[in-house]
Amino acid sequence: MNILDKIDGLEAKFHEVSLLITDPAVIADQARYVRLNREYHDLERVLVVARKYRQALEDLKEAKEINYKEAIDELEPQIPKLEEELKLQMLPQDPEDGKNVVMEIRGGTGGDEAAIFAGDLFRMYTKYFELKGFKYSVSSFNEGAAGGYKEIIFNVTGQNVYGTLKYESGVHRVQRVPVTETQGRVHTSAATVAVLPEADEFEVHINEGEIKWETFRSGGAGGQNVNKVESGVRLRYNWKNPNTGEVQEILIECTETRDQPKNKERALSRLRTQIYDKEHQKYIDDIAARRKTMVSTGDRSAKIRTYNYPQGRITDHRIGYTVYNLAAFMDGDIQGVIDALQVAENAERLKESEL
């Protein structure tokens, strides 16, 4: 099937989906309506480029018929570029890409220095969110003895958040002289980052009657409220793995607000996301198995990036990407590596597809 036939197929599909999302029976089925609405916007985005491509082909044909050299010279170089852009747009989108995320950063090997580095990564991401216009809110954290965080969990919202941040999942390694080191020796420490797509209510079944709730007084800033009001919530839930039948306890704490019902709501949202992540791990593993690079791997134990302070160097090991702008990088200038990872993944997906 050539590319123009594919465009015809997309136009027909777009017309069909356009009618379906106005059907009252579809609107009543929330899960189906959300899925079709997403498909409508994906098709619309592809067809904007497809129509430009088709128009350029028609204009070139006309220009050749009347031998209009100036128009031919202008259009001929445009068509391969439009075709390349169209092929990328026609690749099936990851249905998760448009979702908001829950991010978890944990200090790994390296004790106090690992916690300090986890804090540095958190700062790096928050600076990046400012540049992108993403919003974030911290739901829980456990500070390190010498600064930073043993663990910090936060929600990120905005446009195409998961599609942008999913490449950050994995082990981040730092090489530098720790502030706790008296001999001036370079140490290697690590922190793990997990980026989880936020689950919608209808995507996960939770038996709310089986959730065990506890409340406690939140620590940290907050004045008198901290000592008097049990606004922090803790939930325990036994999740049964649908593939193996194994039962696993999930424990979630939320101290995000001074309002206990809001904390309960946010803890429930995190529970949904964790279960969704566990149940979708097979899907992520299947994608990773088909890819030659580790760009899309769901393996959070994979070492993905090294931050070398003595050399001012960042290396992303998945694609062999190295830059020497560590100070700017730690200030949130990470778009370059995200773009390079997206290009590498798209190149691989193009090879896989029939395009």
C-alpha positions in Angstrom: 0.0 0.0 0.0 1.5 3.4 -1.0 1.4 6.5 1.2 -1.5 8.1 -0.6 -3.7 5.0 -0.1 -2.8 5.1 3.6 -3.9 8.8 3.7 -7.3 7.8 2.1 -7.6 5.1 4.9 -6.9 7.7 7.6 -9.4 10.2 6.1 -12.1 7.4 6.2 -11.2 6.5 9.8 -11.3 10.1 10.8 -14.8 10.5 9.4 -16.0 7.4 11.2 -14.5 8.5 14.6 -15.9 12.0 14.1 -19.4 10.5 13.9 -18.9 8.1 16.8 -17.8 10.8 19.4 -21.1 12.6 18.9 -23.2 9.4 19.5 -25.0 9.5 22.9 -24.4 5.8 23.4 -20.6 6.3 23.0 -20.6 9.4 25.2 -22.3 7.3 27.9 -19.5 4.7 27.8 -16.8 6.9 29.4 -13.9 4.5 28.7 -14.7 4.2 25.1 -15.4 7.9 24.7 -12.0 8.9 26.1 -10.3 6.3 23.9 -12.1 7.6 20.7 -11.5 11.2 21.6 -7.8 10.5 21.9 -7.9 8.7 18.5 -9.8 11.7 17.0 -7.0 14.1 18.0 -4.2 11.8 16.9 -5.8 11.4 13.4 -6.5 15.1 13.2 -2.8 15.8 13.9 -1.6 13.3 11.2 -4.1 14.6 8.6 -2.9 18.2 8.9 0.5 17.1 7.5 -1.1 14.6 5.1 -3.2 17.3 3.5 -0.2 19.6 3.1 1.7 16.7 1.5 -1.1 15.8 -0.9 -1.5 19.5 -1.8 2.2 19.9 -2.5 2.1 16.8 -4.9 -0.9 18.3 -6.7 0.8 21.7 -7.0 3.9 20.1 -8.4 2.0 18.1 -10.9 0.2 21.3 -12.1 3.5 23.2 -12.2 5.1 20.5 -14.4 2.1 20.5 -16.8 2.5 24.2 -17.5 6.4 24.0 -17.1 6.4 26.6 -14.4 10.1 26.3 -13.4 10.1 28.6 -10.4 7.3 26.6 -8.7 8.9 23.3 -9.6 12.2 24.4 -8.0 10.4 25.5 -4.8 8.1 22.4 -4.5 10.5 19.6 -5.3 12.7 19.9 -2.2 9.6 20.4 0.0 8.0 17.0 -0.9 10.7 14.6 0.6 10.7 16.7 3.8 6.9 16.6 4.1 6.9 12.8 3.3 9.4 12.2 6.1 7.4 14.3 8.5 4.2 12.5 7.5 5.8 9.0 8.0 6.8 10.0 11.5 3.3 11.4 12.2 1.7 8.1 10.9 3.6 6.0 13.3 1.1 4.7 15.9 1.3 6.9 19.0 1.9 5.4 22.4 -1.6 5.7 24.0 0.1 6.7 27.3 2.0 9.7 25.8 -0.7 12.3 26.6 -1.0 11.3 30.2 0.1 13.1 33.3 2.7 11.2 35.4 3.8 10.2 38.9 7.5 10.5 39.2 9.5 8.7 41.9 13.2 9.5 42.7 15.1 7.3 45.1 18.7 7.5 46.4 20.4 4.2 45.4 23.9 3.0 46.2 26.1 5.6 47.9 24.4 6.4 51.2 24.2 10.2 52.0 25.7 11.2 48.6 23.0 9.2 46.8 20.3 11.1 48.7 22.0 14.4 47.9 22.2 13.4 44.2 18.4 12.4 44.3 17.8 16.0 45.5 19.9 17.4 42.6 17.9 15.4 40.1 14.6 16.6 41.7 15.9 20.2 41.3 17.0 19.5 37.7 13.5 18.2 36.8 11.6 21.1 38.5 13.8 23.6 36.6 12.9 21.7 33.4 9.2 21.8 34.3 9.4 25.6 34.6 10.8 25.8 31.1 8.1 23.4 29.6 5.2 25.0 31.5 4.5 21.7 33.4 3.1 21.9 36.9 4.2 19.6 39.7 3.1 18.8 43.3 5.0 16.7 45.8 2.9 14.0 47.5 5.5 12.5 49.8 9.3 12.7 50.6 11.8 11.3 53.0 14.8 13.6 53.5 18.4 12.3 53.6 20.5 12.9 56.7 23.0 15.2 54.9 20.4 16.8 52.6 18.6 15.7 49.4 16.0 12.9 49.5 16.1 9.2 50.3 12.9 9.2 48.3 10.6 11.8 46.8 7.3 11.2 44.9 5.6 13.9 42.9 2.8 14.4 40.3 3.5 16.2 37.0 0.7 17.7 34.8 0.8 19.4 31.4 0.7 18.6 27.7 2.2 15.3 26.6 3.9 14.8 29.9 4.5 11.0 29.8 5.6 11.2 26.1 8.2 13.7 27.2 9.4 12.3 30.5 9.2 8.5 29.9 12.8 8.4 28.7 14.0 9.4 32.2 13.1 6.0 33.9 16.1 4.1 35.0 19.3 4.4 37.0 21.1 7.8 37.0 24.8 7.5 38.0 26.9 10.4 39.4 30.7 10.6 39.6 32.0 13.4 41.8 33.8 14.3 45.1 31.0 14.1 47.7 30.6 17.0 50.2 31.0 14.3 52.8 34.4 13.2 51.4 37.5 14.5 53.3 40.2 13.0 51.0 39.0 14.7 47.8 38.4 11.3 46.1 35.8 10.9 43.3 32.9 8.5 44.3 30.3 6.9 42.1 26.7 7.0 43.5 23.3 6.4 41.9 19.6 7.3 42.1 16.7 5.6 40.4 14.0 7.5 38.6 10.6 6.0 37.8 8.1 7.7 35.5 4.6 6.2 35.7 1.7 7.2 33.5 -1.2 8.3 35.7 -4.2 5.9 35.4 -7.7 7.1 34.8 -10.4 5.7 37.2 -12.0 3.4 34.6 -8.7 1.8 33.6 -8.1 0.0 37.0 -10.4 -2.0 39.2 -9.9 -1.4 42.9 -12.1 -2.9 45.6 -12.2 0.1 47.9 -13.7 -1.9 50.7 -10.4 -3.8 51.0 -8.2 -0.7 51.5 -6.9 -0.3 55.0 -6.6 3.4 55.9 -4.5 5.0 58.7 -4.0 8.6 59.5 -1.1 10.4 61.1 0.3 13.8 61.8 2.3 15.2 58.9 5.9 16.2 59.5 7.8 19.1 58.0 6.7 22.7 57.4 3.2 23.7 58.4 3.3 25.5 61.8 0.8 24.5 64.5 -1.2 22.4 62.1 1.5 19.7 62.0 1.2 18.9 65.7 -2.6 19.0 66.1 -4.2 17.6 62.9 -3.8 14.1 61.6 -3.9 15.2 57.9 -1.4 12.6 56.6 -2.9 9.4 55.2 -1.5 5.9 54.7 -3.2 3.2 52.7 -2.5 -0.5 52.5 -3.9 -2.7 49.7 -3.4 -6.3 48.7 -3.0 -6.4 44.9 -3.3 -9.8 43.1 -1.2 -10.1 40.0 -3.6 -11.2 37.2 -0.8 -13.1 35.4 0.7 -15.0 38.3 -2.0 -14.9 41.0 0.7 -13.7 43.5 -0.6 -11.2 46.1 1.5 -8.2 46.9 0.9 -5.5 49.5 1.0 -1.9 48.2 1.7 0.8 50.8 1.2 4.5 50.0 1.6 7.6 52.2 0.4 11.0 51.2 1.1 14.2 53.2 0.7 16.6 50.2 -2.0 18.9 51.7 -3.4 19.8 55.2 -6.7 18.5 54.0 -7.2 14.8 54.9 -9.9 14.1 52.3 -7.7 15.6 49.6 -4.7 13.5 50.7 -7.0 10.4 50.6 -8.1 11.3 47.1 -4.4 11.7 46.0 -3.3 8.5 47.7 -6.1 6.6 45.8 -4.9 8.2 42.5 -1.4 6.9 43.3 -2.7 3.5 44.1 -4.5 3.4 40.7 -1.3 4.5 38.9 0.8 1.9 40.7 -1.6 -1.0 39.8 -1.9 0.3 36.2 1.9 0.4 36.0 2.2 -3.2 37.3 -0.5 -4.5 35.0 1.0 -2.7 32.0 4.6 -3.9 32.6 4.0 -6.8 30.1 3.0 -4.3 27.4 6.2 -2.2 28.1 8.4 -5.4 28.1 6.9 -6.5 24.8 7.8 -3.1 23.3 11.3 -3.3 24.7 11.8 -6.8 23.4 11.1 -5.6 19.8 13.5 -2.6 20.1 17.3 -2.9 19.6 18.0 0.2 21.8 17.0 0.6 25.4 15.2 3.8 24.7 11.8 2.3 25.4 12.8 -0.2 28.0 10.6 -0.5 31.1 13.5 -1.9 33.0 14.1 0.6 35.8 17.2 -1.2 37.0 19.0 -0.3 33.7 21.8 2.3 34.0 20.8 5.0 31.5 22.9 8.0 32.2 26.1 9.2 33.9 26.7 12.7 35.3 30.5 13.1 35.5 31.3 16.3 37.5 35.2 16.4 37.2 34.8 16.4 33.4 31.5 18.4 33.3 30.1 15.6 31.1 26.7 13.9 30.7 26.5 10.6 28.8 23.3 8.8 27.9 24.3 5.2 27.5 21.3 4.1 25.5 22.2 6.1 22.4 25.8 7.1 23.1 24.9 10.7 23.5 27.6 12.9 25.3 27.6 16.6 26.0 29.9 18.8 28.2 27.3 21.2 29.6 26.7 19.6 33.0 26.0 22.9 34.9 23.3 24.0 32.4 22.0 20.4 32.3 21.5 20.3 36.1 19.7 23.7 35.7 17.0 22.0 33.6 18.5 22.2 30.1 17.7 18.6 29.3 15.6 19.0 26.2 18.6 18.1 23.9 18.9 14.6 25.3 15.2 14.0 25.2 15.0 15.2 21.6 17.9 12.8 20.7 16.2 9.9 22.4 12.9 10.6 20.6 14.8 10.8 17.2 16.5 7.4 18.0 13.2 5.8 18.9 11.4 7.2 15.9 14.1 5.9 13.6 13.8 2.5 15.0 10.0 2.5 14.8 10.1 3.6 11.2 12.3 0.6 10.4 9.7 -1.6 12.1 6.8 -0.2 10.3 5.9 -0.7 6.6 6.4 2.9 5.8 
